[in-house]
Amino acid sequence: MLIGVPKEIKTDEYRVGLIPSTITELVASGHDVEVETHAGEGSGISDDEYATAGAHVVATADQIFQRAELIVKVKEPLTAERKQLRRKRPVTMPSAR
């Protein structure tokens, strides 16, 4: 499965949908993961850390919304993102504690 992680665009949201250690596990289980460049910046996670974990770092969220079979976000999709969602394309938002 191709899993995509776009950068959060909601004001004052600096978290990211997946961290590198989780990506390592997903890749080890046979999944492909794409992360938008700078998605982890607000959480102190570099693109290089994502690449080292096995993710493909892509230039835009558009690429993720077009290709990913599952999209992982922290917050609900905003209007600009909802316009890019396709039918039967799951979006998951892990609950924060």
C-alpha positions in Angstrom: 0.0 0.0 0.0 1.2 3.5 -0.8 0.8 5.7 2.4 1.1 9.5 2.1 2.0 12.1 4.7 1.3 15.7 3.6 2.6 18.6 5.6 -0.1 20.0 7.9 -1.4 23.3 6.7 -3.7 24.3 9.6 -2.6 27.4 11.4 -0.3 26.7 14.4 -0.2 23.0 13.7 3.4 21.8 13.8 2.9 18.0 14.3 3.3 15.5 11.6 1.2 12.4 10.8 4.0 9.8 11.0 7.4 9.8 12.6 10.5 8.1 11.1 10.4 5.0 13.4 6.8 4.3 12.3 7.8 4.6 8.7 10.6 2.1 9.3 8.1 -0.4 10.5 5.7 0.3 7.7 8.4 -0.1 5.1 9.6 -3.3 6.8 6.0 -4.6 6.4 6.1 -4.0 2.7 4.4 -0.6 2.4 5.7 2.4 0.5 5.6 5.7 2.2 5.7 9.2 0.7 6.3 12.3 2.9 5.9 15.8 1.7 9.1 17.8 1.9 9.4 19.8 5.2 6.4 17.9 6.7 8.3 17.2 9.9 10.1 20.5 10.2 7.7 21.8 12.9 8.4 18.7 14.9 12.1 18.8 14.5 12.3 16.0 11.9 14.3 16.5 8.8 13.6 15.2 5.3 16.9 13.2 5.6 15.5 11.4 8.7 12.4 10.4 6.7 14.6 9.2 3.8 16.8 7.2 6.1 13.7 5.6 7.5 12.7 4.5 4.0 10.2 7.1 3.0 10.3 8.8 -0.4 10.3 12.6 0.1 8.1 14.3 -2.5 7.9 18.0 -3.5 4.2 18.7 -3.0 1.1 17.6 -1.2 -0.6 17.3 -4.6 1.6 14.4 -5.4 0.5 12.6 -2.2 -3.2 13.3 -2.7 -3.0 12.1 -6.3 -1.1 8.8 -5.6 -1.5 7.7 -2.0 -3.9 4.9 -1.2 -4.0 6.0 2.5 -3.3 9.6 3.7 -2.2 10.2 7.3 -2.7 13.6 8.8 -2.8 15.0 12.3 -5.8 17.3 11.8 -8.9 17.1 9.6 -8.4 17.9 5.9 -9.0 21.6 5.3 -11.0 22.9 2.3 -8.0 23.0 -0.1 -7.1 19.4 0.9 -10.7 18.2 0.8 -10.9 19.3 -2.9 -8.1 16.9 -3.6 -9.6 13.9 -1.9 -10.9 11.1 -4.1 -13.7 8.8 -3.5 -12.9 5.7 -1.4 -9.5 7.1 -0.4 -9.2 6.8 3.3 -7.7 9.5 5.5 -6.6 8.7 9.0 -5.8 11.1 11.8 -4.2 9.3 14.7 -5.6 10.6 18.0 -3.3 12.8 19.9 -3.2 12.6 23.7 
